[in-house]
């Protein structure tokens, strides 16, 4: 469509705790390659790339996730550098995220129309999705709030529902008038909805004018709207080092007082004159491990097997593995997910309780909810091989021609042993190369940098030693990746 007043807002601030242990707080569900060859976020970007101008695709996420998302999208090509980011200080659910995006877009273009969609849904039918999206845009331009409904094929208790007037579609070119939104039902109610035929699953995808959604927020969430008015007083001022810091602090202060509320509950359930597109595309919100049953092909016994697995006699089970072999025998309706530092085993009927495991990990201050042992970076990756009192051992892999930032650590020294490739090391005023089976030492508080000048990946083993060996002990002086 390539309309300069048409924008795509992708919500990417969630943590995806229900997909633990594959998802972590620093590597949430939208970054996972669950179904297809790309992550869910990359699939979302590619799905809309021909419909919206690249500079009209905006991602709303939290400050701590924005950098990783930007690096994650670089694999799609240089055009992703045109994507814009709106950074929330902390996640406050979808109503503040949508409202903040609307404030930005309305300031940029009072006639703007915004399509709002999550970053972690699976939609394999791109052409049908874009056709339905075009229908929704037309409804939004006529000053309606437009949502997408998914025709249910089972009595699902994990989704909200939309009740529509099915006759209204002939009057509105296929768009149906929404009578009411419903919260997630119990099983008996869900069965009633399925038989009725006028109930649809709520997809969480919306299209509206920015002026329309802001007026609805003002009407139904007046406190949130007043917070946005306060933000506008300084949000669009020309930035200087002084007022940029002040702006950041002001937004953070306002966000601390904002109520955490969803756009569905805060606005959609209270608004009138809402239209719904009865979606023609296949859809899953990939809300839990059992959602994979809808989007991944199964074997003859109803199993989904991914990774290094061997199964004998299991039925209707999901087994995910990485490099380590996982062997299963005689499972039924079971989910097994293995990662290098954590393994999940649960019955399918209790997968929604995975978030309780994440909560328990947080309470006990365990790292397994936060990061994987292998962490992706724009220059390559590192894997934590072992960690103990006053030390940490890593395997670091640098892409050809890549380099780390020029940096110092205030609490640890580092010893580097080259396994393969050639390392170019900056240490203080020295610059020298280190080859396989050679090593070098980086003292505490000495500026240093690691580079790969070669044509093959550089692999080193790093041994850290000191009073504090966490990742935030770093001060950067020069960085090719803008961190």
C-alpha positions in Angstrom: 0.0 0.0 0.0 3.0 2.3 0.8 0.8 5.2 2.2 2.9 7.8 3.9 0.2 8.3 6.6 -0.1 4.6 7.3 2.1 3.2 10.1 2.8 -0.2 11.6 3.3 -0.4 15.3 4.9 -3.7 16.5 4.7 -4.5 20.2 7.9 -6.2 21.3 8.2 -5.6 25.0 7.0 -9.0 26.3 9.2 -11.5 28.1 7.4 -14.7 26.9 7.9 -16.5 30.2 5.5 -19.3 29.1 8.2 -20.5 26.6 10.8 -21.0 29.2 13.5 -22.5 29.1 13.9 -21.6 25.4 12.9 -18.0 26.1 14.7 -15.9 28.7 14.2 -12.4 29.9 17.0 -11.1 27.7 16.0 -13.4 24.8 12.1 -13.4 24.8 9.7 -15.4 22.7 9.6 -13.0 19.7 13.4 -13.7 19.2 12.9 -17.5 19.0 12.9 -19.5 15.9 10.0 -21.7 16.8 8.1 -22.2 13.5 9.8 -21.6 10.2 13.3 -20.5 9.3 13.1 -17.1 11.0 12.3 -15.8 14.5 8.7 -14.7 15.1 9.9 -11.1 15.2 11.7 -11.4 11.9 8.6 -13.1 10.4 6.5 -10.2 11.6 8.8 -7.6 10.0 9.0 -9.5 6.7 5.2 -10.0 6.6 4.5 -6.3 6.6 7.5 -5.0 4.7 5.8 -4.7 1.4 2.6 -3.1 2.8 4.2 -0.2 4.8 7.1 2.1 4.0 10.2 0.9 5.9 10.5 4.2 7.8 6.8 3.8 8.8 7.4 0.5 10.7 7.9 1.4 14.4 8.8 -1.0 17.2 7.6 -0.4 20.8 9.8 -2.1 23.3 11.5 -1.5 26.6 14.8 0.3 26.9 16.6 -2.9 27.9 15.4 -4.9 24.9 15.7 -2.3 22.1 19.4 -2.8 21.4 19.1 -6.6 21.1 16.1 -6.3 18.8 18.0 -3.9 16.6 20.9 -6.2 16.3 18.6 -9.2 15.8 16.9 -7.5 12.8 20.1 -6.6 11.0 20.2 -10.1 9.4 17.2 -9.1 7.3 19.2 -6.4 5.5 20.3 -2.8 5.5 16.7 -1.6 5.1 15.9 -2.5 8.7 18.0 0.5 9.8 15.1 2.7 8.7 12.8 1.0 11.3 12.1 3.4 14.2 12.0 2.6 17.9 9.9 3.8 20.8 11.4 2.9 24.1 9.4 2.5 27.3 11.4 2.8 30.5 9.5 -0.3 31.8 6.7 -2.5 30.3 3.2 -1.3 31.5 1.0 -3.6 29.3 -0.4 -2.7 25.9 -2.6 0.4 26.6 0.4 2.6 27.6 2.5 1.2 24.7 -0.2 1.8 22.1 -1.0 5.2 23.6 2.6 6.4 23.6 3.0 5.3 20.0 -0.2 7.1 19.0 1.2 10.3 20.7 4.4 10.1 18.6 2.6 9.3 15.3 -0.1 12.0 15.8 2.6 14.6 16.4 4.3 13.4 13.2 1.1 13.2 11.1 -2.4 14.2 12.5 -3.9 12.1 9.7 -2.0 9.0 10.5 -3.5 5.5 10.7 -1.8 2.9 12.8 -1.9 -0.9 12.6 -1.0 -2.4 15.9 0.3 -6.0 16.1 2.2 -8.2 18.5 5.7 -9.3 17.4 5.3 -13.0 18.5 2.3 -14.3 16.5 2.6 -17.0 13.8 0.7 -16.1 10.6 1.8 -18.3 7.7 -0.7 -16.9 5.2 1.0 -13.6 4.3 -1.1 -12.8 1.2 -4.4 -13.4 3.0 -3.2 -11.4 6.0 -2.3 -8.4 3.8 -5.7 -8.6 2.1 -7.5 -8.5 5.4 -5.2 -5.7 6.6 -6.2 -3.6 3.6 -9.9 -4.2 4.5 -9.2 -3.1 8.1 -7.4 0.1 7.0 -10.4 1.1 5.0 -12.6 0.7 8.1 -10.2 2.7 10.2 -10.1 5.6 7.7 -13.9 5.8 8.2 -13.2 6.5 11.9 -13.9 3.1 13.3 -11.8 1.1 15.7 -11.0 -2.2 13.8 -9.9 -5.5 15.2 -9.3 -9.0 13.7 -11.3 -12.0 14.9 -10.2 -15.6 14.4 -12.8 -18.2 13.8 -12.5 -20.7 16.7 -12.0 -24.4 15.9 -12.1 -25.7 19.5 -13.4 -24.5 22.9 -10.3 -22.5 23.8 -10.1 -21.1 27.3 -6.8 -19.3 26.8 -8.1 -16.6 24.5 -10.5 -13.7 24.9 -13.6 -13.7 22.6 -15.4 -11.2 20.4 -19.2 -11.4 19.8 -20.3 -9.9 16.5 -23.5 -9.2 14.5 -22.9 -11.6 11.6 -25.6 -9.9 9.4 -23.7 -6.6 9.5 -20.9 -7.9 7.2 -23.1 -7.5 4.1 -23.7 -3.8 4.9 -20.0 -3.0 5.6 -18.1 -4.8 2.8 -17.2 -7.8 4.9 -16.5 -6.0 8.2 -18.7 -7.1 11.1 -20.1 -4.9 13.9 -18.7 -5.9 17.3 -21.4 -6.3 20.0 -19.1 -7.1 22.9 -15.6 -8.3 24.1 -15.4 -11.2 26.5 -12.6 -12.2 28.9 -11.1 -15.7 28.8 -14.0 -18.1 29.5 -14.2 -21.4 31.4 -14.5 -24.6 29.4 -18.3 -24.9 29.4 -18.7 -21.3 28.3 -16.1 -21.7 25.5 -18.1 -24.7 24.3 -21.2 -22.5 24.1 -19.3 -19.9 22.2 -18.1 -22.5 19.7 -21.6 -23.8 19.0 -23.1 -20.3 18.7 -21.1 -19.3 15.7 -21.0 -15.5 16.3 -18.0 -15.6 18.6 -14.4 -15.2 17.4 -11.1 -15.4 19.2 -9.5 -12.0 19.9 -6.3 -11.8 17.9 -4.9 -8.7 19.6 -4.3 -7.0 16.2 -5.9 -3.6 15.7 -6.1 -0.7 13.1 -7.3 2.8 13.8 -6.6 6.5 13.3 -4.2 7.9 15.9 -6.7 10.7 16.6 -9.4 8.1 17.2 -7.5 5.9 19.7 -6.2 9.0 21.6 -9.8 10.3 21.9 -10.9 6.8 23.2 -8.0 6.7 25.7 -9.0 10.2 26.9 -12.6 9.0 27.4 -12.0 5.7 29.0 -8.5 6.1 30.6 -8.4 9.7 31.5 -5.4 9.3 33.9 -3.3 7.7 31.2 -4.2 10.5 28.8 -3.2 13.1 31.3 0.2 11.4 31.6 0.6 11.6 27.9 -0.2 15.3 27.9 2.5 15.9 30.5 5.0 13.9 28.4 4.1 16.0 25.3 5.3 19.2 27.1 8.9 18.1 26.7 8.8 15.0 24.4 9.3 16.8 21.1 11.8 19.5 22.2 15.1 19.6 20.3 17.5 17.4 22.2 20.6 18.6 23.9 22.8 16.6 26.4 21.1 18.5 29.2 17.4 18.1 28.3 17.9 14.6 26.9 18.7 13.5 30.4 15.8 15.5 31.8 13.4 14.0 29.2 14.5 10.5 30.1 14.0 11.1 33.8 10.6 12.7 33.3 9.3 9.8 31.1 10.6 7.3 33.6 8.9 9.2 36.5 5.6 9.4 34.6 5.8 5.7 33.7 6.3 4.7 37.3 2.9 6.1 38.1 1.0 4.8 35.0 -1.4 1.9 35.6 -0.5 -1.4 33.9 -3.6 -2.2 31.8 -4.2 -3.8 28.4 -5.7 -1.9 25.5 -8.4 -4.6 25.3 -9.6 -4.1 28.8 -8.9 -0.4 29.1 -10.5 0.7 25.7 -11.9 -2.0 23.5 -14.3 -3.5 26.1 -15.6 0.0 26.8 -15.8 1.5 23.3 -18.6 1.6 20.8 -18.7 1.5 17.0 -16.0 -1.2 16.7 -15.7 -3.3 13.6 -14.1 -6.7 13.2 -12.4 -8.3 10.2 -13.2 -12.1 10.2 -9.7 -13.2 9.5 -9.1 -15.5 6.4 -5.5 -16.3 7.5 -4.2 -19.0 9.8 -3.1 -17.6 13.2 -1.6 -18.6 16.5 -0.5 -16.3 19.3 2.1 -19.0 20.2 1.0 -18.4 23.8 2.3 -21.7 25.2 4.1 -24.8 24.2 0.9 -26.6 23.3 0.2 -23.8 20.7 2.8 -25.5 18.5 0.2 -28.2 17.8 -1.5 -25.7 15.5 1.5 -24.5 13.5 4.1 -27.3 13.3 3.7 -30.5 11.3 3.5 -33.6 13.5 4.6 -37.2 12.9 2.1 -40.1 12.5 1.9 -40.4 16.3 1.0 -36.8 16.7 4.5 -35.8 18.1 6.5 -32.7 17.3 10.2 -33.5 17.4 12.8 -30.8 16.9 16.5 -30.9 17.4 18.7 -33.8 18.5 16.0 -36.3 19.5 15.2 -40.0 19.5 11.7 -41.1 20.4 10.3 -44.6 20.9 6.5 -45.0 21.2 5.5 -41.6 22.4 2.2 -40.0 21.4 0.9 -36.4 21.1 4.1 -35.0 22.7 6.4 -32.1 22.0 10.1 -32.7 22.4 12.6 -29.8 21.7 16.4 -30.3 22.0 19.5 -28.4 21.1 22.9 -30.1 20.6 22.5 -32.6 23.5 20.6 -35.8 22.6 17.2 -36.2 24.3 15.8 -39.7 24.2 12.1 -40.3 25.1 10.2 -43.5 25.5 6.4 -44.0 25.8 5.4 -40.4 26.6 1.8 -39.3 26.2 0.6 -35.6 26.0 4.0 -34.5 27.4 6.3 -31.5 26.7 10.1 -31.9 27.0 12.3 -28.9 26.3 16.1 -29.2 26.8 18.6 -26.4 26.8 22.3 -26.4 27.9 21.4 -25.1 31.4 17.8 -26.1 32.0 15.3 -28.8 31.1 11.5 -28.6 31.3 9.3 -31.7 31.6 5.5 -31.1 32.0 2.2 -32.5 31.0 0.5 -30.6 28.2 -2.5 -29.8 30.4 -0.2 -27.8 32.8 2.0 -25.9 30.4 0.4 -22.6 31.5 2.1 -23.1 34.8 5.6 -22.7 33.3 5.5 -19.1 34.3 5.4 -20.3 38.0 8.8 -21.8 37.4 10.1 -18.5 36.1 8.7 -16.7 39.1 10.4 -19.3 41.4 13.7 -18.7 39.7 13.4 -15.0 40.1 12.6 -15.3 43.8 15.6 -17.5 44.4 17.9 -15.2 42.4 18.7 -17.9 39.8 20.1 -16.7 36.4 18.3 -19.4 34.4 15.3 -17.1 33.9 17.4 -14.2 32.7 20.0 -15.4 30.1 21.1 -18.4 28.1 24.6 -19.8 28.5 25.1 -18.8 24.9 24.4 -15.1 24.3 24.1 -13.6 20.8 25.9 -10.3 20.1 26.2 -8.2 16.9 29.9 -9.3 16.6 29.2 -13.0 17.3 28.4 -14.8 20.5 29.8 -16.0 23.8 29.0 -19.1 25.9 29.5 -19.3 29.7 31.3 -22.6 30.2 31.7 -22.4 34.0 31.2 -19.8 36.7 32.3 -19.9 40.4 33.4 -17.7 43.2 35.6 -14.9 41.7 35.9 -16.5 38.2 34.0 -17.1 35.0 35.1 -19.1 31.9 33.7 -18.2 28.4 34.0 -19.3 24.9 33.9 -16.2 22.6 33.3 -16.4 18.8 33.9 -13.3 16.6 32.7 -13.1 13.1 35.3 -12.2 10.4 36.2 -8.5 10.5 34.2 -8.0 13.7 35.5 -6.3 16.8 34.4 -5.7 20.4 34.2 -2.2 21.8 37.2 -0.5 23.3 36.6 -1.0 27.0 37.8 -1.5 30.5 36.7 -3.5 33.5 37.0 -2.1 37.0 36.7 -5.4 38.9 38.2 -8.2 36.9 41.2 -9.2 34.8 40.9 -11.4 31.7 43.2 -14.1 30.2 42.6 -14.9 26.5 43.7 -18.2 24.8 43.2 -18.4 21.0 41.6 -21.7 19.9 41.2 -20.9 16.2 41.7 -17.8 13.9 43.8 -14.8 14.6 43.1 -12.3 17.4 44.2 -8.7 17.1 44.5 -7.3 20.6 44.6 -3.7 21.7 46.0 -3.5 25.3 46.7 0.0 26.5 49.0 1.5 23.8 49.9 -1.9 22.4 48.4 -3.5 19.3 49.5 -7.1 18.5 48.2 -10.4 17.0 47.7 -13.6 18.9 47.6 -16.9 17.1 46.2 -20.4 18.0 47.7 -21.9 21.1 49.0 -18.5 22.2 47.5 -16.3 24.9 47.6 -12.9 26.4 46.6 -11.2 29.7 44.4 -8.1 30.2 44.9 -6.5 33.7 42.1 -4.8 35.6 41.3 -1.2 34.5 43.4 -1.4 31.3 41.7 -0.3 28.0 41.5 -3.2 25.6 39.8 -4.5 22.5 39.5 -7.8 20.7 39.3 -7.9 16.9 39.1 -10.6 14.2 41.1 -9.4 11.2 40.8 -12.7 9.4 38.4 -14.4 7.0 37.3 -17.2 9.4 35.6 -17.0 12.8 37.9 -16.3 15.7 37.4 -18.5 18.7 39.0 -17.8 22.1 38.6 -19.1 25.7 38.4 -16.2 28.2 39.1 -16.7 31.9 37.9 -13.9 34.1 39.1 -13.4 37.6 38.1 -10.7 40.1 35.8 -9.6 42.9 32.9 -9.1 40.4 32.5 -11.0 37.1 29.1 -9.9 35.9 28.4 -8.4 32.4 27.6 -4.9 33.6 31.2 -4.3 34.7 32.1 -2.6 31.5 32.9 1.0 30.4 33.0 1.5 26.7 35.0 4.2 25.0 34.4 3.3 21.3 31.9 0.9 19.8 31.1 0.1 16.2 27.5 -1.0 17.2 26.5 2.2 19.0 26.0 0.7 22.4 
